[in-house]
Amino acid sequence: MRRFVAQLHARGLAPRSLASLLSAWRGLYRWLERHKGYRANPVSGVRAPKPGRRLPKALSVEQMQRLLEAGAADSPAATRDRAMFELLYSSGLRLAELVSLDAGDGRLDLKQGEVTVTGKGSKTRTVPVGASARRSLEAWIGVRAQLAAPGEKALFVGARGRRIAPGVVERALRGLAARQGVQGRLHPHMLRHSFASHVLQSSQDLRAVQEMLGHASIATTQVYTHLDYQALARVYDAAHPRAKKK
């Protein structure tokens, strides 16, 4: 069984597919033990190879600039969208952290340029808010009353005036990407990945990025060093005279 799994893996079958196959075999032999008198399950103890850790997808600096430097926002909804995406990229927030923000509770301090959020494991952290995001947020706060329902405390609201739903944020981002010509299927978490990757490329300060992302373990943050290496490798391949294909 182990040899057969190794052969399938060598032919290119992915670890997750092998795990599903082993699970099916295990179930078959349990049935055979129960109903056909088989004395042992030959798949017991056989494990699939561990899947490699997927690298998070991040946009390049140029793609982020194209995405966020759209024309003037011509509606309250467009002003809101720009403020949301600027904040996600500026501060590395999770989508759930973004939509849970309330207006006027002091957690978003534009004067000090910081926002306080509660993330996974009920951990609270305070992260900087950049100048561009502050300008976009000020513009949104100025028109928020045009969309917000009376008494609604959420900072970001949807078309019905209530707290915006994560799905609405996702659709708005994809629509903006399509209009700005940014290729690929974008989701809000990619702005967090892009924030981490770009800050790490510039600062090389892994601990600071860990704190701003709210990661409990630095091992989680280290995945962004691989993105940084990939970016350097692309530059090398394009620039080094001995790296270019003839």
Residue pairs with C-beta under 8 A, 6 or more apart in sequence:
1 25
1 42
1 43
1 46
2 46
5 18
5 22
5 46
5 48
8 18
8 21
9 15
9 18
9 49
13 21
14 51
15 48
15 49
15 50
15 51
15 52
16 48
16 51
18 48
18 49
19 48
21 48
22 43
22 46
22 47
22 48
25 43
26 41
26 43
26 44
29 38
29 41
29 42
29 43
30 41
32 38
33 39
33 40
33 41
53 223
55 223
55 226
55 227
55 230
56 189
56 190
56 193
56 196
56 197
56 223
56 224
56 227
57 184
57 190
57 193
58 190
58 193
58 194
58 196
58 197
58 198
58 224
58 227
59 67
59 182
59 186
59 190
59 191
59 194
60 231
61 198
63 182
64 89
64 191
64 194
64 198
66 180
66 181
66 182
67 85
67 176
67 177
67 180
67 182
68 82
68 85
68 86
68 89
68 132
70 82
70 176
70 179
70 180
73 79
73 81
73 82
73 139
76 140
76 143
76 144
76 146
76 147
77 147
77 159
77 172
79 136
79 139
79 140
79 143
80 140
80 143
80 144
80 147
80 156
80 157
80 164
81 172
81 173
81 176
82 136
82 139
82 140
83 133
83 136
83 137
83 139
83 140
83 156
84 98
84 156
84 164
84 169
84 172
85 173
85 176
85 188
85 191
86 130
86 132
86 133
86 136
86 137
87 93
87 98
87 115
87 129
87 133
87 136
87 137
88 95
88 98
88 188
88 191
88 192
88 195
89 133
89 191
89 194
89 195
90 128
90 129
90 130
90 132
90 133
90 195
91 115
91 127
91 128
91 129
91 130
91 133
91 195
91 212
92 127
92 192
92 195
92 196
92 199
92 212
92 213
93 115
93 117
93 127
93 192
94 117
94 119
94 120
94 189
94 192
95 166
95 169
95 170
95 188
95 189
96 119
96 166
97 117
97 118
97 119
98 156
98 169
98 188
99 154
99 156
99 163
99 164
99 165
99 166
99 169
100 117
100 118
101 107
101 108
101 115
101 117
101 154
101 155
101 156
102 153
102 154
102 155
103 141
103 144
103 148
103 153
103 154
103 155
104 153
105 153
107 115
107 116
107 117
108 115
108 116
108 129
108 137
108 155
109 115
109 116
110 129
110 134
110 137
110 138
113 128
113 129
113 130
113 131
113 134
114 126
114 127
114 128
114 129
115 126
115 127
115 129
116 124
116 125
116 126
117 124
117 125
117 127
117 214
118 124
119 125
119 214
120 214
120 216
121 216
123 214
123 216
125 211
125 212
125 214
127 212
128 212
129 137
140 156
144 155
144 157
147 157
147 158
147 159
147 161
148 154
148 157
148 161
149 157
149 160
149 161
149 162
152 161
152 162
152 163
154 162
154 163
154 164
156 163
156 164
156 169
157 163
157 164
158 164
158 165
158 168
159 168
166 188
169 188
170 187
170 188
173 186
173 187
173 188
173 191
174 185
174 186
174 187
177 184
177 186
192 213
193 224
193 227
195 212
196 209
196 212
196 213
196 221
196 224
197 224
197 227
197 228
197 231
199 205
199 208
199 209
199 212
200 206
200 209
200 224
200 225
200 227
200 228
201 228
201 231
203 209
206 218
206 221
206 222
206 225
207 218
209 221
209 224
210 218
210 220
210 221
213 220
213 221
215 221
236 243
237 243
237 244
238 244
